Amino acid sequence: MTFATLRALQAIIGDAIDEIYLAYASENSPSPSPSPSVSSSPSPKQHRSPTPPLLSLSNHTLSLLRQITLNPNPSSPAEQLTFRPDVANAISRIVAAASQMAVVVRSPFLTICDATMIYHLPSCLQFFEASHIPELLSAAGPAGLSVVEISASVGVDSVKTSHVLRLLATHHIVRECEPDIFALNRISALLDSGRPFTECKTAPEKKYDAECGGVAALAALNTDELFKASAYFTDALLPSLDTTFNLSHRTTLPYWTWLETPENSYRLARFARAMAGTEGWMGASDAELCAFPFPDLAEGALVVDVGGGIGSMTLRLAERFPKLRFVVQDREPVCRLGEDAWHIHSPALIKSGRVRFQVHDFFKPQPTYDGDIKPAVFLLRVVCHDWPDALARRILLQLRRAADEGTTDKKPTYLVIGDHLLPYACTAAKVSESRVEEGMEALRGARWPLLTNLGAASANAYWMDMTMQVTLGGQERTLPELRSLAESAGWRLIRVARTEVAEPGPLPSGSVLGTPFPSAATITAEDEIPPSIRERGATPVMDMLGAARTLLRARAGGKKAGPGESVWVRWMPRKIHADENDARRTLITSNVEKSIATPSQGRGLLKKVSQYFVEGS
Ligand SMILES: C[S@@+](CC[C@H](N)C(=O)[O-])C[C@H]1O[C@@H](n2cnc3c(N)ncnc32)[C@H](O)[C@@H]1O
């Protein structure tokens, strides 16, 4: 390996390397078609052909790589080349494969999210195996089966089923062939016991006796009692800690009420602080939430942060937009915590009255504010995802009723929703015309050989989806799911970039809380490329997850940007270059050799970008 190669590798990986994911096309390839006889008379060999070896990096190798990249300034090229053979070997494997693979560097924050929410993966696998979906999909072959058919067969809600399957697809365990159509791949084919689905359903106890039942049995064992036992590991070691929520907490109280019980005061405070720690969340981080419509609001315009917690987001907005006024609404104990915190950390804002807390139940009609002024913005940051559709709709409907519809001279009240969008784990381009839904453009993501949603690198949205499902009965949503929720409460989606923004549509007539009210809606995808970039032959690479990352097209030996080159970014935590005003738009530079850094930032840029993606040219 040459020094130049190593330096090129470093240019890609940067000093800020936290995690590397390698995604191979073959890993995402369909499992071999079962022959007609397979479903009735399983022959494991037919769909269990030996898996070709994939290049995969062990944690050990990753840690070796980390050592390399943490040592960016060797005193001499020779020194750089004297790494231990195993280190050099790891590098050469990466370099050799660089043209076919994607390298995604994760931020420390998202790495922590992954590490602490990976528990949803065995949870979803347990459902997958226990509901015998592998057997169902095996019979369907590589074309897969629609989630409607799957859910009808297993008897579970189709939205929940699709979210679970998409989380698995995001981890390359199943394949989403088209939106909401799933198939086995080489990995999930291992979980097919070989028994027909109907037999598994009627006699599950015999399922593992089948010729190939061993792996399914192992997965079931791992994801059932062993997994559950593991969840209590710390409780067993540190008996002073409480157990996990609901069943494990032996309470019937809803989570929010339970948090407010005297014995949980430390948890309530911890939760509020945890929300302050979520700036790096995909889909809800500041750069995008601040981008629209706040800069254009009139002097003195009112922003209502609904379910605003202790006002962490409001604080950041108030500092950034001094002309705006804010009301933070939440439950009474949370408002008290918020006021205490603000009196200590930002007393001026509270004393001046620019920010105030208001105890309010968001299921009830909005109160009036300062006479009868209408808010310029309702902000719902990570609130909708706490609730199932029926209840989220109630919140949205109360806001819709209090919204100003606007006139030609006056802007309407905007609703800004900061949640994670769940993208499909398949390439939208493969979707046949009839299945392309309005707004699907906004879901175009990374390209082959990557999963559209960048796979495990984008797992956070899926972790959060499962977290909401298991703790609160809520969920994250796909764009169509979010759109239909918004429309059902009289909001029309007007912008789907990294932040969902809605303006008042027709107020549903006879608006009975909880009843859906479909209406026409348009979604404008933020996928324009400005002429200056287009002239350079740019092609869009949509990054639809709202990740704190930038997508760059680059060669394996990518170089720093030259003078005058700029990189389109989204979700930069702070100003980094002139194009930032367009940071909401699809980033892109077409010059694949000059896309790693801005001139002013050098490789330091990589430290500020939470994630980036390099595609072999
Ligand atoms: C996930 S937290 C989000 C907090 C804040 N928006 C942020 O981004 O930091 C959800 C908030 O909803 C509040 N909440 C729950 N039920 C509520 C209700 N019925 N009315 C108002 N707020 C509520 C909780 O107290 C909590 O602060």
The ligand as an SDF file (V2000), in Angstrom:
LIG
                    3D

 27 29  0  0  0  0  0  0  0  0999 V2000
  -40.8880   14.3170   23.6970 C   0  0  0  0  0  0  0  0  0  0  0  0
  -41.2170   15.6860   24.7050 S   0  0  0  0  0  0  0  0  0  0  0  0
  -40.7820   17.0130   23.6200 C   0  0  0  0  0  0  0  0  0  0  0  0
  -40.4180   18.2800   24.3370 C   0  0  0  0  0  0  0  0  0  0  0  0
  -40.0060   19.4290   23.4460 C   0  0  0  0  0  0  0  0  0  0  0  0
  -40.9230   19.6640   22.3570 N   0  0  0  0  0  0  0  0  0  0  0  0
  -38.5910   19.2590   22.9180 C   0  0  0  0  0  0  0  0  0  0  0  0
  -38.4160   19.0460   21.7110 O   0  0  0  0  0  0  0  0  0  0  0  0
  -37.6600   19.3110   23.7190 O   0  0  0  0  0  0  0  0  0  0  0  0
  -42.9720   15.7210   24.7280 C   0  0  0  0  0  0  0  0  0  0  0  0
  -43.5410   16.7660   25.6690 C   0  0  0  0  0  0  0  0  0  0  0  0
  -44.9580   16.6920   25.6000 O   0  0  0  0  0  0  0  0  0  0  0  0
  -45.4490   17.0130   26.8880 C   0  0  0  0  0  0  0  0  0  0  0  0
  -46.8270   16.5740   27.0230 N   0  0  0  0  0  0  0  0  0  0  0  0
  -47.3010   15.3180   27.1850 C   0  0  0  0  0  0  0  0  0  0  0  0
  -48.6420   15.3350   27.2640 N   0  0  0  0  0  0  0  0  0  0  0  0
  -49.0100   16.6310   27.1500 C   0  0  0  0  0  0  0  0  0  0  0  0
  -50.2670   17.2830   27.1220 C   0  0  0  0  0  0  0  0  0  0  0  0
  -51.4210   16.5890   27.2460 N   0  0  0  0  0  0  0  0  0  0  0  0
  -50.3040   18.6230   26.9800 N   0  0  0  0  0  0  0  0  0  0  0  0
  -49.1590   19.3260   26.8470 C   0  0  0  0  0  0  0  0  0  0  0  0
  -47.9290   18.7590   26.8490 N   0  0  0  0  0  0  0  0  0  0  0  0
  -47.8620   17.4210   26.9980 C   0  0  0  0  0  0  0  0  0  0  0  0
  -44.4880   16.2730   27.7910 C   0  0  0  0  0  0  0  0  0  0  0  0
  -44.5540   16.7760   29.1190 O   0  0  0  0  0  0  0  0  0  0  0  0
  -43.1610   16.5500   27.1140 C   0  0  0  0  0  0  0  0  0  0  0  0
  -42.5400   17.6920   27.6200 O   0  0  0  0  0  0  0  0  0  0  0  0
  1  2  1  0
  2  3  1  0
  2 10  1  0
  3  4  1  0
  4  5  1  0
  5  6  1  0
  5  7  1  0
  7  8  2  0
  7  9  1  0
 10 11  1  0
 11 12  1  0
 11 26  1  0
 12 13  1  0
 13 14  1  0
 13 24  1  0
 14 15  1  0
 14 23  1  0
 15 16  2  0
 16 17  1  0
 17 18  1  0
 17 23  2  0
 18 19  1  0
 18 20  2  0
 20 21  1  0
 21 22  2  0
 22 23  1  0
 24 25  1  0
 24 26  1  0
 26 27  1  0
M  CHG  2   2   1   9  -1
M  END
$$$$
